[in-house]
Amino acid sequence: MFRIHDDPFRRAQLAIAALFSSLGFQYATWAARLPAIKTHLDLTAAEVGLLLMATGIGAAAAFPLVAVLMRRWGSRRLALVAALGLALLLLVLAEAPNYPVALLIMAVDGALVACLNVAMNAQGAELEVTYERNAMSRLHATFSGGSLAAALLASGMNTVTSTVIVHFGVAAVLLVLLAAYARPGLLARERSADAAAAAAAPDAPDAPDAPKKTRAKWTLPAAMTLWMGAAMAFGTVTEGAMNDWSAIYLRDVAKASAELAPLGIAVVSGMMVLARLFADGWRSRWGDARIVRIGSALAGVGLAVALLTGGVVPALIGFACVGLGIAAVTPCVYVAAASQGSDALTLVATMGTVGLLAGPPVIGFIANASGLVWGMGAVAASAIVVSLCSTRIGWPAPHAATDPDPVDDPLTA
């Protein structure tokens, strides 16, 4: 009989999955109560938009700090500190006395999100290297699971009380419990990503000293790191824009009913979760390069055909293509970036956060100027750009599948 505590890979996998779940849970918790926060602080729609933008600004500004902390603390310690900080921040946000303080809180939230995002993906990449088994896609699926759990909790809490501090207090306790569960199973003696990158080039001069030299000072990113960052940015633009604009497209352009319009988000999210549960096996069979190149091309072409055809059914099929095709992009790019060192991973993760937050407003500007069809066309173009960028990236060799017998997988059971 399979027992998790007897399998170090499973134990680490579940611990890292708890980090991914906590990030999705924390984000969805405060996002679900934005209307209440808006009322409490008496904000306009523009002020709410700036509040959301503050998170992205905080994440981008934190890039140098995250790079330093990754080198000094390592991913395990940084992940736990960031996870606990995000739990505490929910309580602080619930009691924000005014708008300027709320802006500062959200900027700090963005910085902590950047820390946890980099650290947990470093843990996931190290898990694959240590055990030579693919796991990153399923870990990213648990992020969506955490978001879903937070949405269900928010709905349930709203039926009990409208007080935000009570809701956020319960959520903070759950986040602390997730961090406590993750702590024993995280990879404590991880191999440095910088050392891994140096080991990949043993013929380089002074290879044994390379990790020390790369820690001494920050240097300009390599060209391949910039290609990874571009792939991540355009990939998250595609994800974020589909989440924010698919329902509006169905309602305003495809003329879907009020009951059908929300299916846009459901189709994209559902296909992404489903694809991520199986993507690690696909990565083992076909390799990350082919998965990203073909998947992002499928997303772009599928959406473009749907826009040209018009109608509700073609739109839903196109949205399904996006969810299926783009699902494995971020997990694969994170693994590739981690193989180049902690600075590369930090930069790529930061560009992904910027793309996720900046993408939807940019699509809105295009839609306002030329129409939503053109705006969604820009989303399709973003996916095609990811496919083109993938051809310039040096992808790690594929590992064995996460689980030859999916029935025993605790993440999918």
Wavefront OBJ file of the C-alpha trace (Angstrom):
o trace
v 0.000 0.000 0.000
v 1.370 3.411 -0.983
v 2.273 5.670 1.937
v 3.339 9.284 1.376
v 5.764 9.425 4.303
v 7.725 6.501 2.822
v 8.356 8.352 -0.440
v 10.631 11.426 -0.170
v 9.588 12.596 -3.640
v 5.907 12.558 -2.699
v 6.592 14.243 0.621
v 8.488 17.084 -1.071
v 5.946 17.291 -3.896
v 3.048 17.764 -1.469
v 4.999 20.304 0.592
v 5.774 22.410 -2.466
v 2.185 21.988 -3.670
v 1.079 23.543 -0.370
v 3.109 26.651 -1.259
v 1.512 26.895 -4.697
v -1.933 26.422 -3.181
v -1.287 29.096 -0.564
v -0.327 31.677 -3.176
v -3.476 31.024 -5.212
v -5.549 31.010 -2.015
v -4.162 34.310 -0.728
v -4.601 36.091 -4.061
v -8.163 34.907 -4.588
v -9.101 35.712 -0.976
v -8.503 39.437 -1.199
v -9.639 39.610 -4.824
v -12.999 38.099 -3.826
v -13.522 40.882 -1.260
v -12.552 43.792 -3.493
v -16.155 45.059 -3.599
v -16.232 45.209 0.213
v -12.825 46.905 0.327
v -14.013 49.375 -2.314
v -17.054 50.234 -0.193
v -15.080 50.432 3.050
v -12.547 52.878 1.613
v -15.109 54.643 -0.620
v -13.056 54.119 -3.779
v -13.844 54.930 -7.381
v -13.332 52.409 -10.172
v -10.122 54.212 -11.181
v -8.809 54.013 -7.624
v -9.525 50.290 -7.523
v -7.565 49.919 -10.757
v -4.621 51.762 -9.230
v -4.886 49.563 -6.138
v -4.497 46.506 -8.342
v -1.649 48.131 -10.245
v 0.177 48.729 -6.960
v 0.596 44.959 -6.623
v 2.368 44.769 -9.962
v 4.538 47.769 -9.146
v 5.536 46.180 -5.851
v 6.427 42.921 -7.566
v 8.525 44.628 -10.247
v 10.293 46.882 -7.746
v 11.142 43.889 -5.563
v 13.254 42.204 -8.263
v 16.678 43.237 -6.863
v 15.627 42.335 -3.308
v 14.295 38.923 -4.328
v 17.536 38.139 -6.168
v 19.587 38.986 -3.064
v 17.321 37.040 -0.698
v 17.381 33.974 -2.928
v 21.171 33.908 -2.775
v 21.400 34.599 0.973
v 18.437 32.651 2.356
v 17.715 30.023 -0.268
v 14.299 29.149 -1.622
v 13.088 27.199 1.439
v 13.517 29.988 3.959
v 12.352 32.697 1.571
v 9.194 30.747 0.695
v 8.203 30.239 4.327
v 8.843 33.867 5.313
v 6.887 35.148 2.294
v 3.992 32.749 2.896
v 3.658 33.848 6.530
v 3.985 37.491 5.498
v 1.141 37.124 2.998
v -1.063 35.609 5.707
v -0.373 38.539 8.045
v -0.948 41.034 5.242
v -4.560 39.896 4.844
v -5.270 41.036 8.406
v -3.527 44.357 7.801
v -5.465 44.940 4.574
v -8.785 44.271 6.291
v -8.019 47.067 8.783
v -6.545 49.568 6.297
v -7.696 53.002 7.549
v -7.452 54.880 4.260
v -6.557 54.641 0.574
v -2.845 55.620 0.765
v -2.241 52.939 3.400
v -4.110 50.403 1.262
v -1.872 51.283 -1.692
v 1.224 50.679 0.431
v -0.174 47.368 1.688
v -0.857 46.173 -1.854
v 2.640 47.176 -2.973
v 4.088 45.101 -0.117
v 1.739 42.275 -1.110
v 3.189 42.390 -4.630
v 6.725 42.201 -3.257
v 5.865 39.193 -1.074
v 4.084 37.517 -3.983
v 7.249 37.968 -6.047
v 9.302 36.363 -3.244
v 7.000 33.363 -2.875
v 6.566 32.975 -6.637
v 10.306 32.753 -7.237
v 11.013 30.591 -4.179
v 8.271 28.014 -4.768
v 9.166 27.657 -8.447
v 12.822 27.218 -7.453
v 11.696 24.450 -5.106
v 9.664 22.868 -7.896
v 12.561 23.024 -10.342
v 14.914 21.546 -7.740
v 12.419 18.742 -7.109
v 12.616 17.792 -10.777
v 16.432 17.942 -10.801
v 16.853 15.991 -7.558
v 14.526 13.126 -8.424
v 14.747 13.389 -12.230
v 10.970 13.365 -12.516
v 8.630 15.988 -13.967
v 6.384 17.684 -11.425
v 6.101 21.388 -12.238
v 2.876 21.313 -14.247
v 0.923 19.553 -11.508
v 2.332 21.977 -8.961
v 0.967 24.859 -11.027
v -2.399 23.095 -11.152
v -2.554 23.289 -7.350
v -2.289 27.097 -7.601
v -5.620 27.050 -9.417
v -6.945 24.658 -6.794
v -6.018 27.137 -4.078
v -7.829 29.917 -5.936
v -10.938 27.754 -6.230
v -10.847 26.924 -2.504
v -10.554 30.630 -1.650
v -13.542 31.466 -3.850
v -15.633 28.798 -2.143
v -14.556 30.040 1.297
v -15.418 33.630 0.365
v -18.865 32.541 -0.787
v -19.444 30.608 2.420
v -18.165 33.396 4.670
v -20.431 35.907 2.940
v -23.442 33.854 4.007
v -22.259 33.932 7.629
v -20.862 37.452 8.012
v -20.098 40.495 5.897
v -17.169 41.470 8.112
v -13.954 41.329 6.103
v -11.659 40.955 9.119
v -13.418 37.732 10.180
v -13.122 36.271 6.684
v -9.476 37.295 6.371
v -8.764 35.987 9.871
v -10.022 32.529 8.937
v -8.065 32.671 5.675
v -4.888 33.735 7.514
v -5.166 30.770 9.876
v -5.519 28.401 6.919
v -2.475 29.975 5.235
v -0.391 29.522 8.402
v -1.476 25.881 8.561
v -0.441 25.380 4.928
v 2.978 26.888 5.652
v 3.357 24.672 8.742
v 2.434 21.617 6.669
v 4.926 22.574 3.937
v 7.879 23.304 6.212
v 9.083 19.751 7.046
v 8.892 18.516 3.459
v 10.575 21.391 1.631
v 13.996 20.793 0.102
v 16.344 22.137 2.761
v 19.661 21.136 1.216
v 18.860 22.163 -2.304
v 21.564 22.402 -4.895
v 22.129 26.032 -5.795
v 20.628 26.942 -9.133
v 23.793 28.865 -9.883
v 25.835 25.750 -9.166
v 23.526 23.746 -11.394
v 24.035 26.219 -14.203
v 27.795 26.035 -13.753
v 27.696 22.244 -13.697
v 25.934 22.278 -17.030
v 29.093 23.788 -18.569
v 31.997 21.819 -17.027
v 34.422 22.872 -19.729
v 34.083 26.560 -18.891
v 37.202 28.120 -17.340
v 37.223 28.123 -13.553
v 33.921 26.244 -13.468
v 34.196 25.303 -9.761
v 34.497 28.977 -8.837
v 31.666 30.113 -11.095
v 28.924 30.103 -8.424
v 31.003 32.327 -6.146
v 31.672 34.771 -8.927
v 28.020 34.992 -9.975
v 27.064 35.811 -6.379
v 29.560 38.646 -6.124
v 27.602 41.142 -8.151
v 24.642 41.438 -10.428
v 25.394 41.199 -14.148
v 23.375 41.849 -17.275
v 21.105 38.907 -18.129
v 22.123 36.583 -20.937
v 20.275 36.712 -24.236
v 18.587 33.376 -23.599
v 17.321 34.642 -20.239
v 15.695 37.577 -22.037
v 14.029 35.159 -24.479
v 12.715 33.207 -21.492
v 11.465 36.422 -19.934
v 9.718 37.412 -23.155
v 8.081 33.975 -23.433
v 6.927 34.215 -19.825
v 5.630 37.780 -20.201
v 3.618 37.089 -23.365
v 2.402 33.783 -21.934
v 1.045 35.463 -18.811
v -0.436 38.267 -20.948
v -2.422 35.534 -22.685
v -3.514 33.948 -19.407
v -4.463 37.192 -17.694
v -6.292 38.676 -20.663
v -8.371 35.538 -21.203
v -9.451 35.542 -17.563
v -10.464 39.203 -17.688
v -11.935 39.566 -21.177
v -13.396 36.222 -22.254
v -16.772 36.748 -20.571
v -17.047 40.284 -21.949
v -16.221 39.044 -25.455
v -18.926 36.382 -25.240
v -21.511 38.885 -24.036
v -20.720 41.928 -26.179
v -19.311 40.428 -29.394
v -20.572 36.847 -29.623
v -23.956 37.928 -28.129
v -24.061 35.078 -25.645
v -26.769 35.043 -22.993
v -26.072 36.135 -19.431
v -26.037 32.473 -18.416
v -23.475 31.479 -21.071
v -21.085 34.440 -20.796
v -19.318 33.228 -17.603
v -18.519 29.958 -19.375
v -15.594 31.711 -21.074
v -13.603 31.845 -17.841
v -14.779 28.369 -16.854
v -13.629 26.842 -20.160
v -10.200 28.496 -20.072
v -9.574 27.724 -16.391
v -10.953 24.202 -16.600
v -8.818 23.301 -19.604
v -5.726 24.788 -17.957
v -6.184 22.744 -14.786
v -6.900 19.582 -16.770
v -3.903 20.108 -19.061
v -1.558 20.811 -16.150
v -2.558 17.556 -14.474
v -1.390 15.631 -17.563
v 1.326 17.952 -18.886
v 4.185 16.408 -16.903
v 3.629 13.142 -18.731
v 3.562 15.015 -22.049
v 6.825 16.739 -21.126
v 8.475 13.355 -20.485
v 7.247 11.997 -23.796
v 7.824 14.958 -26.113
v 10.080 17.386 -24.216
v 9.470 20.935 -22.978
v 10.498 22.606 -26.232
v 7.861 20.838 -28.311
v 5.155 21.243 -25.649
v 5.673 25.018 -25.426
v 6.131 25.580 -29.154
v 3.143 23.529 -30.303
v 0.945 24.423 -27.332
v 1.330 28.180 -27.672
v 0.854 27.935 -31.441
v -2.373 25.982 -30.835
v -3.546 28.700 -28.447
v -2.828 31.516 -30.891
v -4.175 29.853 -34.027
v -7.221 28.402 -32.256
v -8.224 31.779 -30.843
v -7.563 33.569 -34.141
v -9.789 31.128 -36.060
v -12.521 31.565 -33.452
v -12.375 35.354 -33.796
v -12.554 35.168 -37.587
v -15.457 32.700 -37.481
v -17.511 34.512 -34.861
v -20.276 33.089 -32.701
v -20.542 31.545 -29.258
v -19.577 27.945 -30.046
v -16.428 28.835 -32.056
v -15.451 31.238 -29.277
v -15.732 28.538 -26.619
v -13.713 26.136 -28.789
v -11.077 28.818 -29.293
v -10.976 29.532 -25.562
v -10.516 25.807 -24.909
v -7.545 25.827 -27.309
v -6.010 28.689 -25.339
v -6.432 26.914 -22.001
v -5.067 23.646 -23.355
v -2.179 25.174 -25.287
v -0.933 27.801 -22.836
v -1.229 25.680 -19.672
v 2.286 24.212 -19.718
v 4.108 27.361 -20.839
v 4.796 28.894 -17.428
v 5.816 25.603 -15.711
v 8.244 24.764 -18.521
v 9.760 28.261 -18.676
v 10.231 28.332 -14.903
v 12.179 25.056 -15.067
v 14.343 26.373 -17.904
v 15.012 29.645 -16.062
v 15.939 27.845 -12.832
v 18.572 25.874 -14.727
v 20.283 29.190 -15.558
v 20.594 30.369 -11.953
v 18.583 32.178 -9.295
v 19.014 35.606 -10.927
v 17.586 34.304 -14.204
v 14.669 32.713 -12.378
v 13.972 35.925 -10.477
v 14.020 38.059 -13.632
v 11.799 35.665 -15.579
v 9.310 35.410 -12.699
v 9.194 39.208 -12.433
v 8.505 39.580 -16.157
v 5.745 37.003 -15.803
v 4.124 38.975 -13.000
v 4.323 42.179 -15.020
v 2.765 40.455 -18.035
v -0.045 38.998 -15.947
v -0.946 42.374 -14.453
v -0.198 44.662 -17.407
v -1.731 42.461 -20.111
v -5.435 42.976 -19.343
v -5.225 46.816 -19.252
v -3.284 46.844 -22.541
v -5.943 44.661 -24.161
v -8.513 47.105 -22.794
v -6.733 50.042 -24.444
v -6.680 48.206 -27.780
v -10.345 47.269 -27.438
v -11.259 50.850 -26.629
v -9.436 52.127 -29.704
v -10.278 49.443 -32.269
v -12.844 47.061 -30.800
v -12.683 43.958 -28.656
v -12.116 41.646 -31.630
v -8.822 43.399 -32.262
v -8.060 43.296 -28.545
v -8.573 39.537 -28.447
v -6.551 39.326 -31.655
v -3.660 40.825 -29.710
v -4.076 37.973 -27.202
v -3.790 35.458 -30.052
v -0.693 37.278 -31.301
v 0.845 37.091 -27.813
v 0.502 33.316 -27.839
v 2.205 33.143 -31.256
v 5.060 35.272 -29.900
v 5.547 32.699 -27.127
v 5.917 29.983 -29.770
v 8.538 32.044 -31.614
v 10.468 32.811 -28.411
v 10.546 29.116 -27.508
v 12.756 28.404 -30.513
v 15.550 30.537 -28.965
v 15.534 28.863 -25.551
v 17.810 26.030 -24.467
v 15.436 23.603 -22.802
v 16.537 21.084 -20.117
v 16.488 17.394 -20.985
v 13.172 15.694 -20.177
v 12.833 13.658 -16.986
v 10.686 10.640 -16.245
v 6.966 11.177 -15.791
v 5.801 12.276 -12.362
v 3.845 9.120 -11.776
v 3.618 6.041 -13.966
v 0.406 5.150 -12.138
v -1.783 8.264 -11.811
v -4.202 6.441 -9.519
v -1.674 6.622 -6.689
v -0.851 10.285 -7.203
v -2.032 12.254 -4.141
v -2.251 15.424 -6.217
v -4.741 13.937 -8.645
v -6.539 11.341 -6.578
l 1 2 3 4 5 6 7 8 9 10 11 12 13 14 15 16 17 18 19 20 21 22 23 24 25 26 27 28 29 30 31 32 33 34 35 36 37 38 39 40 41 42 43 44 45 46 47 48 49 50 51 52 53 54 55 56 57 58 59 60 61 62 63 64 65 66 67 68 69 70 71 72 73 74 75 76 77 78 79 80 81 82 83 84 85 86 87 88 89 90 91 92 93 94 95 96 97 98 99 100 101 102 103 104 105 106 107 108 109 110 111 112 113 114 115 116 117 118 119 120 121 122 123 124 125 126 127 128 129 130 131 132 133 134 135 136 137 138 139 140 141 142 143 144 145 146 147 148 149 150 151 152 153 154 155 156 157 158 159 160 161 162 163 164 165 166 167 168 169 170 171 172 173 174 175 176 177 178 179 180 181 182 183 184 185 186 187 188 189 190 191 192 193 194 195 196 197 198 199 200 201 202 203 204 205 206 207 208 209 210 211 212 213 214 215 216 217 218 219 220 221 222 223 224 225 226 227 228 229 230 231 232 233 234 235 236 237 238 239 240 241 242 243 244 245 246 247 248 249 250 251 252 253 254 255 256 257 258 259 260 261 262 263 264 265 266 267 268 269 270 271 272 273 274 275 276 277 278 279 280 281 282 283 284 285 286 287 288 289 290 291 292 293 294 295 296 297 298 299 300 301 302 303 304 305 306 307 308 309 310 311 312 313 314 315 316 317 318 319 320 321 322 323 324 325 326 327 328 329 330 331 332 333 334 335 336 337 338 339 340 341 342 343 344 345 346 347 348 349 350 351 352 353 354 355 356 357 358 359 360 361 362 363 364 365 366 367 368 369 370 371 372 373 374 375 376 377 378 379 380 381 382 383 384 385 386 387 388 389 390 391 392 393 394 395 396 397 398 399 400 401 402 403 404 405 406 407 408 409 410 411 412 413
